[in-house]
Amino acid sequence: MEIKHISHLKDAHNCKLFGLMPNKDEIYSFDLVNKNGMKVQIINYGATVTSIQIPVDGKLTDVVLGFDNLESYLESYNLPSAPYFGTTVGRYAGRIHNATFSLNDKKFQLDGNNNGNTLHGGPMGFGRKTWSVTDAKTGENPSITFGLLSEHLDENFPGEMTVYLTYTLTEENELKLDYKATSTEDTIINLTHHSYFNLDGHDGNVLEQQMFIKSAKMLETNSDNIPTGDFTDLTDHDFDFRTTKNCPFPIDNSFVVNSKTEIVAQLISLKNKLRMNVYTDQPSVHIYVGGNCFGKLKGKENVDYNAQSGICFETQNFPDAPNQTHFPNAVLKKGEQYAQKTVYQFETLN
């Protein structure tokens, strides 16, 4: 796949060169802007969201963490724990126990890039690849579609996989993510989005914000954060967010959700009078605040990021589902299509 240098795309989406990869691949940034003045910036390195700017009291507030240049994104993967700012995670989001899974009576050995387990598809996952631009729409509800061809045995996952991700910015201040994928062989898949949100601005502290999650149970995990196969009842639990409460720290847990039409999670800033509603057709939303990488990172506008700078709402299948028969199916069969939908909706509070 090659980037389509479409003249109306370059004009309408403010296409600009963002940087060059070591192999000289050109990385571009694209702007989606709606009639309310909300603006989303995305680059084709990792199909990564670098900025989401929301109009608040006549000024734009950037509500995601990120970097101003490609070099910083590339260098962030050299940290002991990469932040995955705004990126598209694949082939398999979350952890796979012992970096192995079996499919059709064949065992596949993956890279144990996280304490002997596979995290986020391995060290060279989808977030570190150059995606192509395959389509773009202008006018109301502007959108851009990125495509990626992941070769057979990429990070040792079977099947040549073709992935498309469409970002749409609606006039209702929704950022819609539509994923589609096919494979030439039976394989496993779990895609997610990894923005760190902060409704007070990317230079704020999320612990001052509130969170709601429509979940009665979360996945029980061991000391390596691998699911045990059991579930934790959240009744009277500190992580019962069915009643809104302040964002916790640290947290790195998968919450079970099961609504395709209702809000599954919310982030609320009373200070900025802004709310983000999360919708998804996936069976879990993984909440992450923390990490040992932030002390070394300077983000956009030379801001020092720390472990409380942002919160992730990773809508996805369960981690380690390929090794847990009672978890939702993670197998994409040859000739079938994987589809996933997630929406991040932003609204001001009265």
ChimeraX attribute file (.defattr): number of C-alpha atoms within 10 A of each C-alpha:
attribute: neighborCount
match mode: 1-to-1
recipient: residues
	/A:1	12
	/A:2	11
	/A:3	17
	/A:4	13
	/A:5	11
	/A:6	13
	/A:7	9
	/A:8	13
	/A:9	18
	/A:10	17
	/A:11	12
	/A:12	17
	/A:13	20
	/A:14	16
	/A:15	20
	/A:16	14
	/A:17	12
	/A:18	18
	/A:19	17
	/A:20	14
	/A:21	15
	/A:22	9
	/A:23	6
	/A:24	8
	/A:25	13
	/A:26	15
	/A:27	20
	/A:28	22
	/A:29	21
	/A:30	23
	/A:31	22
	/A:32	26
	/A:33	26
	/A:34	21
	/A:35	13
	/A:36	12
	/A:37	16
	/A:38	23
	/A:39	21
	/A:40	21
	/A:41	18
	/A:42	23
	/A:43	27
	/A:44	26
	/A:45	29
	/A:46	26
	/A:47	30
	/A:48	26
	/A:49	25
	/A:50	24
	/A:51	24
	/A:52	23
	/A:53	19
	/A:54	24
	/A:55	17
	/A:56	14
	/A:57	10
	/A:58	8
	/A:59	10
	/A:60	15
	/A:61	20
	/A:62	24
	/A:63	22
	/A:64	26
	/A:65	27
	/A:66	28
	/A:67	20
	/A:68	15
	/A:69	13
	/A:70	16
	/A:71	14
	/A:72	15
	/A:73	24
	/A:74	14
	/A:75	11
	/A:76	19
	/A:77	16
	/A:78	10
	/A:79	13
	/A:80	11
	/A:81	14
	/A:82	17
	/A:83	22
	/A:84	21
	/A:85	24
	/A:86	25
	/A:87	26
	/A:88	25
	/A:89	26
	/A:90	24
	/A:91	26
	/A:92	28
	/A:93	28
	/A:94	28
	/A:95	24
	/A:96	28
	/A:97	24
	/A:98	18
	/A:99	21
	/A:100	18
	/A:101	20
	/A:102	13
	/A:103	14
	/A:104	7
	/A:105	7
	/A:106	8
	/A:107	10
	/A:108	14
	/A:109	15
	/A:110	22
	/A:111	19
	/A:112	19
	/A:113	17
	/A:114	19
	/A:115	11
	/A:116	15
	/A:117	22
	/A:118	24
	/A:119	26
	/A:120	26
	/A:121	29
	/A:122	27
	/A:123	18
	/A:124	16
	/A:125	20
	/A:126	27
	/A:127	27
	/A:128	21
	/A:129	18
	/A:130	24
	/A:131	27
	/A:132	22
	/A:133	25
	/A:134	19
	/A:135	16
	/A:136	20
	/A:137	16
	/A:138	16
	/A:139	11
	/A:140	13
	/A:141	20
	/A:142	19
	/A:143	22
	/A:144	21
	/A:145	21
	/A:146	24
	/A:147	24
	/A:148	23
	/A:149	19
	/A:150	21
	/A:151	16
	/A:152	16
	/A:153	13
	/A:154	19
	/A:155	17
	/A:156	14
	/A:157	24
	/A:158	19
	/A:159	21
	/A:160	19
	/A:161	24
	/A:162	16
	/A:163	23
	/A:164	21
	/A:165	23
	/A:166	21
	/A:167	25
	/A:168	25
	/A:169	26
	/A:170	20
	/A:171	16
	/A:172	14
	/A:173	23
	/A:174	21
	/A:175	23
	/A:176	20
	/A:177	20
	/A:178	16
	/A:179	20
	/A:180	16
	/A:181	20
	/A:182	22
	/A:183	25
	/A:184	17
	/A:185	17
	/A:186	20
	/A:187	23
	/A:188	21
	/A:189	24
	/A:190	25
	/A:191	26
	/A:192	27
	/A:193	24
	/A:194	24
	/A:195	26
	/A:196	24
	/A:197	24
	/A:198	28
	/A:199	29
	/A:200	24
	/A:201	21
	/A:202	26
	/A:203	22
	/A:204	19
	/A:205	19
	/A:206	28
	/A:207	17
	/A:208	17
	/A:209	22
	/A:210	18
	/A:211	22
	/A:212	21
	/A:213	23
	/A:214	21
	/A:215	23
	/A:216	18
	/A:217	18
	/A:218	22
	/A:219	21
	/A:220	17
	/A:221	16
	/A:222	8
	/A:223	6
	/A:224	12
	/A:225	17
	/A:226	18
	/A:227	24
	/A:228	13
	/A:229	15
	/A:230	12
	/A:231	15
	/A:232	15
	/A:233	15
	/A:234	16
	/A:235	13
	/A:236	7
	/A:237	11
	/A:238	9
	/A:239	22
	/A:240	20
	/A:241	21
	/A:242	16
	/A:243	10
	/A:244	15
	/A:245	18
	/A:246	16
	/A:247	23
	/A:248	21
	/A:249	14
	/A:250	13
	/A:251	16
	/A:252	15
	/A:253	20
	/A:254	28
	/A:255	28
	/A:256	23
	/A:257	22
	/A:258	16
	/A:259	16
	/A:260	14
	/A:261	9
	/A:262	13
	/A:263	19
	/A:264	24
	/A:265	24
	/A:266	21
	/A:267	25
	/A:268	28
	/A:269	20
	/A:270	14
	/A:271	10
	/A:272	16
	/A:273	15
	/A:274	20
	/A:275	20
	/A:276	24
	/A:277	18
	/A:278	24
	/A:279	22
	/A:280	26
	/A:281	20
	/A:282	23
	/A:283	18
	/A:284	25
	/A:285	29
	/A:286	24
	/A:287	20
	/A:288	20
	/A:289	22
	/A:290	19
	/A:291	17
	/A:292	13
	/A:293	16
	/A:294	20
	/A:295	11
	/A:296	12
	/A:297	19
	/A:298	16
	/A:299	20
	/A:300	20
	/A:301	11
	/A:302	11
	/A:303	15
	/A:304	15
	/A:305	22
	/A:306	20
	/A:307	17
	/A:308	20
	/A:309	23
	/A:310	27
	/A:311	28
	/A:312	22
	/A:313	23
	/A:314	25
	/A:315	31
	/A:316	25
	/A:317	27
	/A:318	28
	/A:319	27
	/A:320	28
	/A:321	25
	/A:322	23
	/A:323	18
	/A:324	16
	/A:325	11
	/A:326	10
	/A:327	16
	/A:328	13
	/A:329	14
	/A:330	21
	/A:331	15
	/A:332	21
	/A:333	16
	/A:334	15
	/A:335	11
	/A:336	13
	/A:337	13
	/A:338	18
	/A:339	16
	/A:340	19
	/A:341	19
	/A:342	22
	/A:343	21
	/A:344	19
	/A:345	19
	/A:346	21
	/A:347	17
	/A:348	16
	/A:349	11
	/A:350	5
